[in-house]
Amino acid sequence: MAINAEQFSLITTLARSYGATRLFLFGSAVDTPDTARDLDLACDGVPGWKLYELAARLEQELNVPLDLVALSPQTRFTQLIERRGRKLI
């Protein structure tokens, strides 16, 4: 499941519309995009329930399973995402 440029544009546009200030793609979609079964995203700047609304909207628009996690508060996991992930915003 490789993501094309149009889909990346949709992801970043929607994320920004919800207030995202940082957004990273991580996991199998970065490591092995052709065999990835879902998208793993991490974002900052989207408060509370809006994060879940964004996740649902992205999943619906892209028609792919999606996990969206917050980058704040910073943890070892989020630091790993920032080091190994692909920065989209």
PyMOL Python script that loads the backbone (N, CA, C, O; Angstrom):
from pymol import cmd

cmd.read_pdbstr("""\
ATOM      1  N   MET A   1       0.833  -1.173   0.000  1.00  0.00           N
ATOM      2  CA  MET A   1       0.000   0.000   0.000  1.00  0.00           C
ATOM      3  C   MET A   1       0.883   1.242   0.000  1.00  0.00           C
ATOM      4  O   MET A   1       1.029   1.909   1.024  1.00  0.00           O
ATOM      5  N   ALA A   2       1.449   1.538  -1.114  1.00  0.00           N
ATOM      6  CA  ALA A   2       2.255   2.752  -1.223  1.00  0.00           C
ATOM      7  C   ALA A   2       1.325   3.963  -1.307  1.00  0.00           C
ATOM      8  O   ALA A   2       0.291   3.919  -1.974  1.00  0.00           O
ATOM      9  N   ILE A   3       1.699   5.021  -0.636  1.00  0.00           N
ATOM     10  CA  ILE A   3       0.913   6.254  -0.630  1.00  0.00           C
ATOM     11  C   ILE A   3       1.460   7.178  -1.718  1.00  0.00           C
ATOM     12  O   ILE A   3       2.667   7.406  -1.804  1.00  0.00           O
ATOM     13  N   ASN A   4       0.562   7.700  -2.543  1.00  0.00           N
ATOM     14  CA  ASN A   4       1.011   8.573  -3.628  1.00  0.00           C
ATOM     15  C   ASN A   4       1.014  10.041  -3.189  1.00  0.00           C
ATOM     16  O   ASN A   4       0.558  10.381  -2.098  1.00  0.00           O
ATOM     17  N   ALA A   5       1.531  10.886  -4.055  1.00  0.00           N
ATOM     18  CA  ALA A   5       1.677  12.317  -3.738  1.00  0.00           C
ATOM     19  C   ALA A   5       0.335  12.981  -3.460  1.00  0.00           C
ATOM     20  O   ALA A   5       0.238  13.835  -2.578  1.00  0.00           O
ATOM     21  N   GLU A   6      -0.690  12.603  -4.194  1.00  0.00           N
ATOM     22  CA  GLU A   6      -2.025  13.180  -3.981  1.00  0.00           C
ATOM     23  C   GLU A   6      -2.556  12.830  -2.586  1.00  0.00           C
ATOM     24  O   GLU A   6      -3.164  13.665  -1.918  1.00  0.00           O
ATOM     25  N   GLN A   7      -2.318  11.592  -2.159  1.00  0.00           N
ATOM     26  CA  GLN A   7      -2.762  11.174  -0.832  1.00  0.00           C
ATOM     27  C   GLN A   7      -1.980  11.898   0.266  1.00  0.00           C
ATOM     28  O   GLN A   7      -2.555  12.294   1.280  1.00  0.00           O
ATOM     29  N   PHE A   8      -0.673  12.069   0.066  1.00  0.00           N
ATOM     30  CA  PHE A   8       0.122  12.823   1.038  1.00  0.00           C
ATOM     31  C   PHE A   8      -0.372  14.261   1.138  1.00  0.00           C
ATOM     32  O   PHE A   8      -0.424  14.832   2.228  1.00  0.00           O
ATOM     33  N   SER A   9      -0.729  14.836   0.012  1.00  0.00           N
ATOM     34  CA  SER A   9      -1.254  16.192   0.007  1.00  0.00           C
ATOM     35  C   SER A   9      -2.563  16.265   0.788  1.00  0.00           C
ATOM     36  O   SER A   9      -2.777  17.199   1.561  1.00  0.00           O
ATOM     37  N   LEU A  10      -3.435  15.283   0.587  1.00  0.00           N
ATOM     38  CA  LEU A  10      -4.696  15.234   1.323  1.00  0.00           C
ATOM     39  C   LEU A  10      -4.444  15.091   2.826  1.00  0.00           C
ATOM     40  O   LEU A  10      -5.093  15.756   3.633  1.00  0.00           O
ATOM     41  N   ILE A  11      -3.515  14.236   3.192  1.00  0.00           N
ATOM     42  CA  ILE A  11      -3.183  14.019   4.604  1.00  0.00           C
ATOM     43  C   ILE A  11      -2.722  15.324   5.246  1.00  0.00           C
ATOM     44  O   ILE A  11      -3.217  15.700   6.308  1.00  0.00           O
ATOM     45  N   THR A  12      -1.790  16.008   4.615  1.00  0.00           N
ATOM     46  CA  THR A  12      -1.254  17.238   5.210  1.00  0.00           C
ATOM     47  C   THR A  12      -2.286  18.364   5.215  1.00  0.00           C
ATOM     48  O   THR A  12      -2.352  19.137   6.171  1.00  0.00           O
ATOM     49  N   THR A  13      -3.085  18.463   4.165  1.00  0.00           N
ATOM     50  CA  THR A  13      -4.120  19.497   4.109  1.00  0.00           C
ATOM     51  C   THR A  13      -5.143  19.300   5.227  1.00  0.00           C
ATOM     52  O   THR A  13      -5.490  20.250   5.928  1.00  0.00           O
ATOM     53  N   LEU A  14      -5.622  18.073   5.392  1.00  0.00           N
ATOM     54  CA  LEU A  14      -6.591  17.806   6.455  1.00  0.00           C
ATOM     55  C   LEU A  14      -5.981  18.029   7.833  1.00  0.00           C
ATOM     56  O   LEU A  14      -6.612  18.618   8.711  1.00  0.00           O
ATOM     57  N   ALA A  15      -4.747  17.554   8.018  1.00  0.00           N
ATOM     58  CA  ALA A  15      -4.092  17.717   9.315  1.00  0.00           C
ATOM     59  C   ALA A  15      -3.946  19.196   9.662  1.00  0.00           C
ATOM     60  O   ALA A  15      -4.215  19.597  10.794  1.00  0.00           O
ATOM     61  N   ARG A  16      -3.531  19.991   8.713  1.00  0.00           N
ATOM     62  CA  ARG A  16      -3.396  21.438   8.956  1.00  0.00           C
ATOM     63  C   ARG A  16      -4.749  22.075   9.262  1.00  0.00           C
ATOM     64  O   ARG A  16      -4.836  22.984  10.088  1.00  0.00           O
ATOM     65  N   SER A  17      -5.801  21.604   8.602  1.00  0.00           N
ATOM     66  CA  SER A  17      -7.128  22.177   8.839  1.00  0.00           C
ATOM     67  C   SER A  17      -7.624  21.898  10.261  1.00  0.00           C
ATOM     68  O   SER A  17      -8.489  22.614  10.767  1.00  0.00           O
ATOM     69  N   TYR A  18      -7.085  20.864  10.905  1.00  0.00           N
ATOM     70  CA  TYR A  18      -7.418  20.553  12.295  1.00  0.00           C
ATOM     71  C   TYR A  18      -6.427  21.192  13.274  1.00  0.00           C
ATOM     72  O   TYR A  18      -6.573  21.048  14.488  1.00  0.00           O
ATOM     73  N   GLY A  19      -5.424  21.895  12.749  1.00  0.00           N
ATOM     74  CA  GLY A  19      -4.479  22.607  13.595  1.00  0.00           C
ATOM     75  C   GLY A  19      -3.142  21.931  13.809  1.00  0.00           C
ATOM     76  O   GLY A  19      -2.366  22.365  14.660  1.00  0.00           O
ATOM     77  N   ALA A  20      -2.850  20.871  13.054  1.00  0.00           N
ATOM     78  CA  ALA A  20      -1.582  20.154  13.233  1.00  0.00           C
ATOM     79  C   ALA A  20      -0.397  21.071  12.962  1.00  0.00           C
ATOM     80  O   ALA A  20      -0.351  21.776  11.954  1.00  0.00           O
ATOM     81  N   THR A  21       0.553  21.044  13.878  1.00  0.00           N
ATOM     82  CA  THR A  21       1.774  21.824  13.721  1.00  0.00           C
ATOM     83  C   THR A  21       2.957  20.941  13.340  1.00  0.00           C
ATOM     84  O   THR A  21       3.938  21.411  12.765  1.00  0.00           O
ATOM     85  N   ARG A  22       2.852  19.669  13.667  1.00  0.00           N
ATOM     86  CA  ARG A  22       3.864  18.670  13.273  1.00  0.00           C
ATOM     87  C   ARG A  22       3.123  17.387  12.937  1.00  0.00           C
ATOM     88  O   ARG A  22       2.124  17.054  13.575  1.00  0.00           O
ATOM     89  N   LEU A  23       3.623  16.654  11.914  1.00  0.00           N
ATOM     90  CA  LEU A  23       3.000  15.403  11.514  1.00  0.00           C
ATOM     91  C   LEU A  23       4.071  14.485  10.960  1.00  0.00           C
ATOM     92  O   LEU A  23       4.856  14.877  10.096  1.00  0.00           O
ATOM     93  N   PHE A  24       4.099  13.257  11.465  1.00  0.00           N
ATOM     94  CA  PHE A  24       5.070  12.264  11.025  1.00  0.00           C
ATOM     95  C   PHE A  24       4.363  10.992  10.582  1.00  0.00           C
ATOM     96  O   PHE A  24       3.393  10.560  11.204  1.00  0.00           O
ATOM     97  N   LEU A  25       4.853  10.403   9.512  1.00  0.00           N
ATOM     98  CA  LEU A  25       4.465   9.068   9.081  1.00  0.00           C
ATOM     99  C   LEU A  25       5.511   8.125   9.649  1.00  0.00           C
ATOM    100  O   LEU A  25       6.708   8.385   9.533  1.00  0.00           O
ATOM    101  N   PHE A  26       5.072   7.032  10.262  1.00  0.00           N
ATOM    102  CA  PHE A  26       6.041   6.096  10.832  1.00  0.00           C
ATOM    103  C   PHE A  26       5.554   4.666  10.641  1.00  0.00           C
ATOM    104  O   PHE A  26       4.459   4.433  10.129  1.00  0.00           O
ATOM    105  N   GLY A  27       6.370   3.723  11.056  1.00  0.00           N
ATOM    106  CA  GLY A  27       5.978   2.321  10.989  1.00  0.00           C
ATOM    107  C   GLY A  27       6.177   1.719   9.606  1.00  0.00           C
ATOM    108  O   GLY A  27       7.046   2.140   8.843  1.00  0.00           O
ATOM    109  N   SER A  28       5.344   0.714   9.300  1.00  0.00           N
ATOM    110  CA  SER A  28       5.519  -0.058   8.071  1.00  0.00           C
ATOM    111  C   SER A  28       5.339   0.783   6.809  1.00  0.00           C
ATOM    112  O   SER A  28       5.932   0.464   5.779  1.00  0.00           O
ATOM    113  N   ALA A  29       4.555   1.825   6.860  1.00  0.00           N
ATOM    114  CA  ALA A  29       4.373   2.672   5.676  1.00  0.00           C
ATOM    115  C   ALA A  29       5.654   3.408   5.298  1.00  0.00           C
ATOM    116  O   ALA A  29       5.798   3.853   4.159  1.00  0.00           O
ATOM    117  N   VAL A  30       6.579   3.540   6.233  1.00  0.00           N
ATOM    118  CA  VAL A  30       7.893   4.129   5.954  1.00  0.00           C
ATOM    119  C   VAL A  30       8.897   3.028   5.656  1.00  0.00           C
ATOM    120  O   VAL A  30       9.662   3.117   4.696  1.00  0.00           O
ATOM    121  N   ASP A  31       8.891   1.983   6.489  1.00  0.00           N
ATOM    122  CA  ASP A  31       9.887   0.920   6.378  1.00  0.00           C
ATOM    123  C   ASP A  31       9.668   0.009   5.173  1.00  0.00           C
ATOM    124  O   ASP A  31      10.618  -0.308   4.457  1.00  0.00           O
ATOM    125  N   THR A  32       8.441  -0.409   4.945  1.00  0.00           N
ATOM    126  CA  THR A  32       8.112  -1.324   3.846  1.00  0.00           C
ATOM    127  C   THR A  32       6.778  -0.894   3.213  1.00  0.00           C
ATOM    128  O   THR A  32       5.768  -1.577   3.381  1.00  0.00           O
ATOM    129  N   PRO A  33       6.773   0.215   2.500  1.00  0.00           N
ATOM    130  CA  PRO A  33       5.516   0.792   2.016  1.00  0.00           C
ATOM    131  C   PRO A  33       4.702  -0.125   1.103  1.00  0.00           C
ATOM    132  O   PRO A  33       3.473  -0.055   1.110  1.00  0.00           O
ATOM    133  N   ASP A  34       5.348  -0.970   0.327  1.00  0.00           N
ATOM    134  CA  ASP A  34       4.607  -1.832  -0.597  1.00  0.00           C
ATOM    135  C   ASP A  34       3.815  -2.926   0.105  1.00  0.00           C
ATOM    136  O   ASP A  34       2.841  -3.438  -0.446  1.00  0.00           O
ATOM    137  N   THR A  35       4.225  -3.286   1.316  1.00  0.00           N
ATOM    138  CA  THR A  35       3.522  -4.345   2.045  1.00  0.00           C
ATOM    139  C   THR A  35       2.769  -3.829   3.269  1.00  0.00           C
ATOM    140  O   THR A  35       2.164  -4.615   3.999  1.00  0.00           O
ATOM    141  N   ALA A  36       2.799  -2.536   3.497  1.00  0.00           N
ATOM    142  CA  ALA A  36       2.109  -1.951   4.652  1.00  0.00           C
ATOM    143  C   ALA A  36       0.601  -2.178   4.529  1.00  0.00           C
ATOM    144  O   ALA A  36       0.034  -2.087   3.440  1.00  0.00           O
ATOM    145  N   ARG A  37      -0.026  -2.469   5.648  1.00  0.00           N
ATOM    146  CA  ARG A  37      -1.465  -2.700   5.673  1.00  0.00           C
ATOM    147  C   ARG A  37      -2.239  -1.518   6.248  1.00  0.00           C
ATOM    148  O   ARG A  37      -3.463  -1.450   6.136  1.00  0.00           O
ATOM    149  N   ASP A  38      -1.512  -0.588   6.863  1.00  0.00           N
ATOM    150  CA  ASP A  38      -2.162   0.577   7.448  1.00  0.00           C
ATOM    151  C   ASP A  38      -1.194   1.743   7.459  1.00  0.00           C
ATOM    152  O   ASP A  38      -0.020   1.608   7.112  1.00  0.00           O
ATOM    153  N   LEU A  39      -1.708   2.882   7.862  1.00  0.00           N
ATOM    154  CA  LEU A  39      -0.875   4.066   8.023  1.00  0.00           C
ATOM    155  C   LEU A  39      -0.747   4.371   9.496  1.00  0.00           C
ATOM    156  O   LEU A  39      -1.727   4.314  10.239  1.00  0.00           O
ATOM    157  N   ASP A  40       0.451   4.693   9.915  1.00  0.00           N
ATOM    158  CA  ASP A  40       0.711   5.124  11.281  1.00  0.00           C
ATOM    159  C   ASP A  40       1.176   6.570  11.210  1.00  0.00           C
ATOM    160  O   ASP A  40       2.186   6.881  10.579  1.00  0.00           O
ATOM    161  N   LEU A  41       0.432   7.441  11.859  1.00  0.00           N
ATOM    162  CA  LEU A  41       0.743   8.866  11.873  1.00  0.00           C
ATOM    163  C   LEU A  41       0.837   9.357  13.306  1.00  0.00           C
ATOM    164  O   LEU A  41       0.149   8.852  14.192  1.00  0.00           O
ATOM    165  N   ALA A  42       1.695  10.349  13.527  1.00  0.00           N
ATOM    166  CA  ALA A  42       1.810  11.002  14.832  1.00  0.00           C
ATOM    167  C   ALA A  42       1.757  12.500  14.587  1.00  0.00           C
ATOM    168  O   ALA A  42       2.410  13.022  13.684  1.00  0.00           O
ATOM    169  N   CYS A  43       0.963  13.185  15.412  1.00  0.00           N
ATOM    170  CA  CYS A  43       0.819  14.618  15.171  1.00  0.00           C
ATOM    171  C   CYS A  43       0.807  15.406  16.466  1.00  0.00           C
ATOM    172  O   CYS A  43       0.562  14.877  17.550  1.00  0.00           O
ATOM    173  N   ASP A  44       1.082  16.689  16.309  1.00  0.00           N
ATOM    174  CA  ASP A  44       1.088  17.630  17.417  1.00  0.00           C
ATOM    175  C   ASP A  44       0.233  18.813  17.009  1.00  0.00           C
ATOM    176  O   ASP A  44       0.162  19.157  15.829  1.00  0.00           O
ATOM    177  N   GLY A  45      -0.423  19.442  17.987  1.00  0.00           N
ATOM    178  CA  GLY A  45      -1.192  20.640  17.722  1.00  0.00           C
ATOM    179  C   GLY A  45      -2.690  20.424  17.606  1.00  0.00           C
ATOM    180  O   GLY A  45      -3.449  21.390  17.528  1.00  0.00           O
ATOM    181  N   VAL A  46      -3.127  19.172  17.592  1.00  0.00           N
ATOM    182  CA  VAL A  46      -4.556  18.882  17.490  1.00  0.00           C
ATOM    183  C   VAL A  46      -5.036  18.455  18.881  1.00  0.00           C
ATOM    184  O   VAL A  46      -4.651  17.392  19.368  1.00  0.00           O
ATOM    185  N   PRO A  47      -5.869  19.272  19.516  1.00  0.00           N
ATOM    186  CA  PRO A  47      -6.250  19.018  20.905  1.00  0.00           C
ATOM    187  C   PRO A  47      -7.368  17.977  21.071  1.00  0.00           C
ATOM    188  O   PRO A  47      -8.266  17.860  20.236  1.00  0.00           O
ATOM    189  N   GLY A  48      -7.280  17.235  22.168  1.00  0.00           N
ATOM    190  CA  GLY A  48      -8.354  16.365  22.638  1.00  0.00           C
ATOM    191  C   GLY A  48      -9.046  15.532  21.584  1.00  0.00           C
ATOM    192  O   GLY A  48      -8.412  14.835  20.792  1.00  0.00           O
ATOM    193  N   TRP A  49     -10.392  15.626  21.596  1.00  0.00           N
ATOM    194  CA  TRP A  49     -11.212  14.812  20.704  1.00  0.00           C
ATOM    195  C   TRP A  49     -11.014  15.154  19.241  1.00  0.00           C
ATOM    196  O   TRP A  49     -11.331  14.344  18.371  1.00  0.00           O
ATOM    197  N   LYS A  50     -10.497  16.337  18.953  1.00  0.00           N
ATOM    198  CA  LYS A  50     -10.238  16.708  17.561  1.00  0.00           C
ATOM    199  C   LYS A  50      -9.241  15.743  16.911  1.00  0.00           C
ATOM    200  O   LYS A  50      -9.299  15.501  15.705  1.00  0.00           O
ATOM    201  N   LEU A  51      -8.333  15.199  17.715  1.00  0.00           N
ATOM    202  CA  LEU A  51      -7.375  14.223  17.202  1.00  0.00           C
ATOM    203  C   LEU A  51      -8.112  12.983  16.684  1.00  0.00           C
ATOM    204  O   LEU A  51      -7.771  12.450  15.628  1.00  0.00           O
ATOM    205  N   TYR A  52      -9.118  12.532  17.429  1.00  0.00           N
ATOM    206  CA  TYR A  52      -9.900  11.370  17.008  1.00  0.00           C
ATOM    207  C   TYR A  52     -10.756  11.693  15.785  1.00  0.00           C
ATOM    208  O   TYR A  52     -10.937  10.853  14.904  1.00  0.00           O
ATOM    209  N   GLU A  53     -11.277  12.913  15.743  1.00  0.00           N
ATOM    210  CA  GLU A  53     -12.044  13.336  14.570  1.00  0.00           C
ATOM    211  C   GLU A  53     -11.157  13.355  13.327  1.00  0.00           C
ATOM    212  O   GLU A  53     -11.570  12.920  12.253  1.00  0.00           O
ATOM    213  N   LEU A  54      -9.940  13.863  13.483  1.00  0.00           N
ATOM    214  CA  LEU A  54      -8.993  13.882  12.372  1.00  0.00           C
ATOM    215  C   LEU A  54      -8.689  12.459  11.912  1.00  0.00           C
ATOM    216  O   LEU A  54      -8.680  12.189  10.711  1.00  0.00           O
ATOM    217  N   ALA A  55      -8.443  11.561  12.837  1.00  0.00           N
ATOM    218  CA  ALA A  55      -8.145  10.174  12.480  1.00  0.00           C
ATOM    219  C   ALA A  55      -9.295   9.552  11.693  1.00  0.00           C
ATOM    220  O   ALA A  55      -9.070   8.894  10.677  1.00  0.00           O
ATOM    221  N   ALA A  56     -10.516   9.758  12.155  1.00  0.00           N
ATOM    222  CA  ALA A  56     -11.683   9.204  11.473  1.00  0.00           C
ATOM    223  C   ALA A  56     -11.833   9.791  10.070  1.00  0.00           C
ATOM    224  O   ALA A  56     -12.140   9.080   9.113  1.00  0.00           O
ATOM    225  N   ARG A  57     -11.611  11.088   9.969  1.00  0.00           N
ATOM    226  CA  ARG A  57     -11.730  11.757   8.663  1.00  0.00           C
ATOM    227  C   ARG A  57     -10.681  11.255   7.682  1.00  0.00           C
ATOM    228  O   ARG A  57     -10.986  10.994   6.519  1.00  0.00           O
ATOM    229  N   LEU A  58      -9.441  11.118   8.154  1.00  0.00           N
ATOM    230  CA  LEU A  58      -8.378  10.608   7.288  1.00  0.00           C
ATOM    231  C   LEU A  58      -8.669   9.181   6.841  1.00  0.00           C
ATOM    232  O   LEU A  58      -8.497   8.843   5.670  1.00  0.00           O
ATOM    233  N   GLU A  59      -9.102   8.358   7.764  1.00  0.00           N
ATOM    234  CA  GLU A  59      -9.403   6.961   7.438  1.00  0.00           C
ATOM    235  C   GLU A  59     -10.522   6.894   6.394  1.00  0.00           C
ATOM    236  O   GLU A  59     -10.462   6.092   5.462  1.00  0.00           O
ATOM    237  N   GLN A  60     -11.527   7.729   6.556  1.00  0.00           N
ATOM    238  CA  GLN A  60     -12.647   7.756   5.625  1.00  0.00           C
ATOM    239  C   GLN A  60     -12.213   8.268   4.249  1.00  0.00           C
ATOM    240  O   GLN A  60     -12.554   7.670   3.229  1.00  0.00           O
ATOM    241  N   GLU A  61     -11.472   9.357   4.221  1.00  0.00           N
ATOM    242  CA  GLU A  61     -11.059   9.963   2.944  1.00  0.00           C
ATOM    243  C   GLU A  61     -10.077   9.076   2.172  1.00  0.00           C
ATOM    244  O   GLU A  61     -10.145   8.987   0.946  1.00  0.00           O
ATOM    245  N   LEU A  62      -9.164   8.420   2.899  1.00  0.00           N
ATOM    246  CA  LEU A  62      -8.134   7.606   2.252  1.00  0.00           C
ATOM    247  C   LEU A  62      -8.587   6.174   2.020  1.00  0.00           C
ATOM    248  O   LEU A  62      -8.022   5.462   1.191  1.00  0.00           O
ATOM    249  N   ASN A  63      -9.615   5.754   2.761  1.00  0.00           N
ATOM    250  CA  ASN A  63     -10.126   4.389   2.682  1.00  0.00           C
ATOM    251  C   ASN A  63      -9.041   3.356   3.016  1.00  0.00           C
ATOM    252  O   ASN A  63      -8.918   2.326   2.354  1.00  0.00           O
ATOM    253  N   VAL A  64      -8.261   3.658   4.058  1.00  0.00           N
ATOM    254  CA  VAL A  64      -7.247   2.737   4.558  1.00  0.00           C
ATOM    255  C   VAL A  64      -7.292   2.737   6.088  1.00  0.00           C
ATOM    256  O   VAL A  64      -7.623   3.754   6.698  1.00  0.00           O
ATOM    257  N   PRO A  65      -6.960   1.596   6.711  1.00  0.00           N
ATOM    258  CA  PRO A  65      -6.851   1.593   8.172  1.00  0.00           C
ATOM    259  C   PRO A  65      -5.762   2.559   8.607  1.00  0.00           C
ATOM    260  O   PRO A  65      -4.737   2.692   7.939  1.00  0.00           O
ATOM    261  N   LEU A  66      -5.987   3.232   9.725  1.00  0.00           N
ATOM    262  CA  LEU A  66      -5.078   4.296  10.136  1.00  0.00           C
ATOM    263  C   LEU A  66      -4.997   4.369  11.650  1.00  0.00           C
ATOM    264  O   LEU A  66      -6.002   4.229  12.348  1.00  0.00           O
ATOM    265  N   ASP A  67      -3.797   4.589  12.144  1.00  0.00           N
ATOM    266  CA  ASP A  67      -3.572   4.872  13.558  1.00  0.00           C
ATOM    267  C   ASP A  67      -2.966   6.263  13.652  1.00  0.00           C
ATOM    268  O   ASP A  67      -2.018   6.590  12.938  1.00  0.00           O
ATOM    269  N   LEU A  68      -3.524   7.077  14.540  1.00  0.00           N
ATOM    270  CA  LEU A  68      -3.020   8.433  14.746  1.00  0.00           C
ATOM    271  C   LEU A  68      -2.765   8.626  16.224  1.00  0.00           C
ATOM    272  O   LEU A  68      -3.669   8.475  17.046  1.00  0.00           O
ATOM    273  N   VAL A  69      -1.516   8.965  16.564  1.00  0.00           N
ATOM    274  CA  VAL A  69      -1.150   9.180  17.963  1.00  0.00           C
ATOM    275  C   VAL A  69      -0.647  10.603  18.146  1.00  0.00           C
ATOM    276  O   VAL A  69      -0.191  11.247  17.201  1.00  0.00           O
ATOM    277  N   ALA A  70      -0.738  11.074  19.369  1.00  0.00           N
ATOM    278  CA  ALA A  70      -0.257  12.416  19.704  1.00  0.00           C
ATOM    279  C   ALA A  70       1.248  12.398  19.950  1.00  0.00           C
ATOM    280  O   ALA A  70       1.779  11.438  20.507  1.00  0.00           O
ATOM    281  N   LEU A  71       1.927  13.453  19.536  1.00  0.00           N
ATOM    282  CA  LEU A  71       3.362  13.594  19.799  1.00  0.00           C
ATOM    283  C   LEU A  71       3.644  14.208  21.166  1.00  0.00           C
ATOM    284  O   LEU A  71       4.775  14.160  21.649  1.00  0.00           O
ATOM    285  N   SER A  72       2.626  14.779  21.783  1.00  0.00           N
ATOM    286  CA  SER A  72       2.781  15.388  23.106  1.00  0.00           C
ATOM    287  C   SER A  72       1.860  14.696  24.083  1.00  0.00           C
ATOM    288  O   SER A  72       0.714  14.402  23.744  1.00  0.00           O
ATOM    289  N   PRO A  73       2.325  14.432  25.274  1.00  0.00           N
ATOM    290  CA  PRO A  73       3.635  14.757  25.825  1.00  0.00           C
ATOM    291  C   PRO A  73       4.715  13.852  25.240  1.00  0.00           C
ATOM    292  O   PRO A  73       4.445  12.733  24.804  1.00  0.00           O
ATOM    293  N   GLN A  74       5.916  14.354  25.242  1.00  0.00           N
ATOM    294  CA  GLN A  74       7.044  13.623  24.685  1.00  0.00           C
ATOM    295  C   GLN A  74       7.363  12.392  25.532  1.00  0.00           C
ATOM    296  O   GLN A  74       7.429  12.465  26.759  1.00  0.00           O
ATOM    297  N   THR A  75       7.556  11.269  24.856  1.00  0.00           N
ATOM    298  CA  THR A  75       7.933  10.011  25.501  1.00  0.00           C
ATOM    299  C   THR A  75       9.066   9.385  24.685  1.00  0.00           C
ATOM    300  O   THR A  75       9.466   9.925  23.654  1.00  0.00           O
ATOM    301  N   ARG A  76       9.571   8.261  25.146  1.00  0.00           N
ATOM    302  CA  ARG A  76      10.589   7.560  24.354  1.00  0.00           C
ATOM    303  C   ARG A  76      10.017   7.119  23.009  1.00  0.00           C
ATOM    304  O   ARG A  76      10.713   7.125  21.993  1.00  0.00           O
ATOM    305  N   PHE A  77       8.740   6.737  23.018  1.00  0.00           N
ATOM    306  CA  PHE A  77       8.079   6.321  21.788  1.00  0.00           C
ATOM    307  C   PHE A  77       7.988   7.480  20.792  1.00  0.00           C
ATOM    308  O   PHE A  77       8.307   7.307  19.616  1.00  0.00           O
ATOM    309  N   THR A  78       7.561   8.645  21.246  1.00  0.00           N
ATOM    310  CA  THR A  78       7.442   9.782  20.334  1.00  0.00           C
ATOM    311  C   THR A  78       8.818  10.253  19.857  1.00  0.00           C
ATOM    312  O   THR A  78       8.957  10.716  18.725  1.00  0.00           O
ATOM    313  N   GLN A  79       9.817  10.137  20.703  1.00  0.00           N
ATOM    314  CA  GLN A  79      11.181  10.486  20.280  1.00  0.00           C
ATOM    315  C   GLN A  79      11.647   9.547  19.173  1.00  0.00           C
ATOM    316  O   GLN A  79      12.310   9.979  18.230  1.00  0.00           O
ATOM    317  N   LEU A  80      11.304   8.265  19.284  1.00  0.00           N
ATOM    318  CA  LEU A  80      11.641   7.284  18.251  1.00  0.00           C
ATOM    319  C   LEU A  80      10.930   7.620  16.943  1.00  0.00           C
ATOM    320  O   LEU A  80      11.521   7.541  15.866  1.00  0.00           O
ATOM    321  N   ILE A  81       9.669   7.992  17.047  1.00  0.00           N
ATOM    322  CA  ILE A  81       8.908   8.385  15.851  1.00  0.00           C
ATOM    323  C   ILE A  81       9.581   9.564  15.170  1.00  0.00           C
ATOM    324  O   ILE A  81       9.729   9.569  13.948  1.00  0.00           O
ATOM    325  N   GLU A  82       9.988  10.553  15.935  1.00  0.00           N
ATOM    326  CA  GLU A  82      10.622  11.740  15.360  1.00  0.00           C
ATOM    327  C   GLU A  82      11.973  11.416  14.727  1.00  0.00           C
ATOM    328  O   GLU A  82      12.355  12.044  13.739  1.00  0.00           O
ATOM    329  N   ARG A  83      12.693  10.456  15.275  1.00  0.00           N
ATOM    330  CA  ARG A  83      13.994  10.068  14.711  1.00  0.00           C
ATOM    331  C   ARG A  83      13.848   9.221  13.451  1.00  0.00           C
ATOM    332  O   ARG A  83      14.576   9.420  12.479  1.00  0.00           O
ATOM    333  N   ARG A  84      12.909   8.276  13.466  1.00  0.00           N
ATOM    334  CA  ARG A  84      12.811   7.305  12.365  1.00  0.00           C
ATOM    335  C   ARG A  84      11.700   7.590  11.364  1.00  0.00           C
ATOM    336  O   ARG A  84      11.702   7.046  10.260  1.00  0.00           O
ATOM    337  N   GLY A  85      10.753   8.439  11.744  1.00  0.00           N
ATOM    338  CA  GLY A  85       9.606   8.682  10.868  1.00  0.00           C
ATOM    339  C   GLY A  85       9.904   9.651   9.757  1.00  0.00           C
ATOM    340  O   GLY A  85      10.962  10.279   9.718  1.00  0.00           O
ATOM    341  N   ARG A  86       8.952   9.762   8.854  1.00  0.00           N
ATOM    342  CA  ARG A  86       9.044  10.705   7.742  1.00  0.00           C
ATOM    343  C   ARG A  86       8.221  11.935   8.098  1.00  0.00           C
ATOM    344  O   ARG A  86       7.011  11.838   8.305  1.00  0.00           O
ATOM    345  N   LYS A  87       8.878  13.094   8.171  1.00  0.00           N
ATOM    346  CA  LYS A  87       8.197  14.325   8.553  1.00  0.00           C
ATOM    347  C   LYS A  87       7.349  14.819   7.376  1.00  0.00           C
ATOM    348  O   LYS A  87       7.850  15.033   6.273  1.00  0.00           O
ATOM    349  N   LEU A  88       6.055  14.992   7.645  1.00  0.00           N
ATOM    350  CA  LEU A  88       5.128  15.493   6.629  1.00  0.00           C
ATOM    351  C   LEU A  88       4.815  16.969   6.822  1.00  0.00           C
ATOM    352  O   LEU A  88       4.608  17.700   5.854  1.00  0.00           O
ATOM    353  N   ILE A  89       4.782  17.402   8.078  1.00  0.00           N
ATOM    354  CA  ILE A  89       4.589  18.817   8.428  1.00  0.00           C
ATOM    355  C   ILE A  89       5.633  19.156   9.482  1.00  0.00           C
ATOM    356  O   ILE A  89       5.689  20.292   9.952  1.00  0.00           O
TER     357      ILE A  89
END
""", "prot")
cmd.dss("prot")
cmd.show_as("cartoon", "prot")
cmd.util.cbc("prot")
cmd.orient("prot")
